Amino acid sequence: MRIDSLAWRLPTFAFAAALLAMPALAQDAPTQEAPAPQAPAAKEEAPKPPARPQLDVIFVPTPQAAVNRMLELARVGPNDFVIDLGSGDGRIAITAGKRGARAMGVDLDPQRIADARKNLAASGVSDRVSFVQQNLFETDLSKATVLTMYLLPHLNLKLRPQILDLKPGTRVVSHDFTMGEWQPDVFEDVNGRDLMFWIVPAKVGGNWKVEAGRQRFDISLKQEFQEIKGTAQIGNRRVPLTRTRLEGDRIEFTALLGRRPLHFQGRVEGDRMTGRILGGERGDRRGRRWNAERQ
């Protein structure tokens, strides 16, 4: 009886031990945290339109009569490349194209460029004229034979050093506004519109050694834009130069080197001048050759 009673109780004890161990096993099991709430997805912003460039000049069209006269003053023809700064609706560049020239209009305003290209498409000169949207101060002007502009006085002054560095003989026309102390070669009023024309002068200031046949002498030139004055030094004698003129790369001056004055005409190429002399003691009309080099 004792053996049977023990056999019957063993399963009971095992079952009770298992029940007692369950809380401990539950305490040892790793706990799982509830997932953190996710932030709501941000709304996608619509793309912003490109910022409109800051413009230095508002668009005011040049009357066509003034456009025509500007290009006449500059003697624009088939051999020219015209750059129009602040080209607006494109009328100056397109009119230059109709005169046979190649032309490029430059404007920072995308709306003006769009208008100009629309006008160009209907003009019949699309093969010779183009328009670019860019800052005029970042534009390469070196290929221009003619420069046209309708800007403002402070912009003209800011551009002036760059213009004076262009090839001598480059022609410049401005509507309404000056170049400060650089006086125009021609000033005209066209129906109340001021038009000014300049020719970029060669840089001739300094001291030069001149050879004219057997004659050797020095000249000293002072220059302010296209205005020049100077003296010639012949031995111990210094004489003033008279009838001085500078137009692009062309230079003229008169010097009394003997009993009669000699008139020198020539061209400037960097640090060298070459040309012919008119007059002299024999009244030579054919013109003897002369040359000079900057010292």
C-alpha positions, 0 to 999 in steps of 0.5 A, a space after each residue: 500500500 505504501 508503494 502504490 500511494 507513493 507512485 500515485 503522488 509523484 506525478 502530483 508533486 511534479 505538476 505542482 513544482 512545474 506550476 511553482 516554476 512558471 512565475 520565475 520563468 515568466 520573470 526571466 523572459 525578455 520584455 517587448 516594448 510597444 513600437 514608438 508612434 511614427 511622426 506624420 510624413 511631411 507634406 512635399 512643398 511645390 517647387 519654387 519658380 526661379 527668382 527673377 534677376 535684379 535688374 539695373 534698368 527698367 525697359 524703355 524702348 528707343 523710338 525707331 527713328 532714334 534707332 535708325 540714326 544711332 546706326 547711321 552715326 556708327 556707319 553700321 554695315 555688312 562688315 560690322 558686329 554690333 553688340 547692343 547692351 540692354 537690348 530690350 525687345 531687340 529692335 536695335 540689334 534687329 535693325 542692325 541685322 537688316 543693314 547687313 551687320 551681324 548683331 547680338 543683343 544682351 539683356 538680363 531680363 528673361 521676359 525681354 529676351 523672350 520678346 526679342 526672340 519672338 520679334 527676331 523670328 518675324 524679322 527675316 534676319 535670324 541668321 545674323 542676329 542673336 540674343 543672350 540673357 546675361 549680365 552685361 558686365 560679364 559680356 565679352 565686348 572684344 569682338 564688337 566693332 560697334 557698341 550700342 546702349 541705352 543704360 543709365 549714367 552710373 552704368 555707362 561710367 562703370 562700363 567706360 574702362 572696359 570700353 576704352 580697352 576695346 580695339 581703337 576705332 570701335 564705335 560707340 553710340 549711347 541713347 540719352 546718357 553720357 560717359 562722364 568726362 569722356 566727351 562725345 565726338 558727335 552729339 545730336 538731338 533726334 525728336 527730343 532724344 539725345 544721341 552721343 557717338 564716340 570712337 574708342 581712341 588709341 592709347 598714345 600718351 608717353 614719350 616717342 622717338 621719331 624717325 623721318 628720313 634723316 631727321 631724329 627727334 623726340 615727342 612727348 604726348 599727353 592724352 585725355 580720352 581722344 584729346 592730345 597735346 604735346 611737344 617735340 624736342 629737336 636738340 636743345 629746342 622744344 616746340 609745341 605740337 599743333 593741329 593735334 587730332 586722334 580718331 581711333 587709331 589715326 593720329 595727326 600733329 604739326 611740328 615746326 622743325 625747320 622754316 616751315 611746319 611739317 604735318 604728320 599723319 599716321 596710324 597707331 599700332 600699340 607702341 608703334 606709329 607709322 605714316 607720312 609727312 605733308 609740307 616741309 621746306 620743299 612743299 612736299 605733297 607726296 608725303 615722306 614716310 615717318 615712324 615712331 616707337 614708344 619709349 
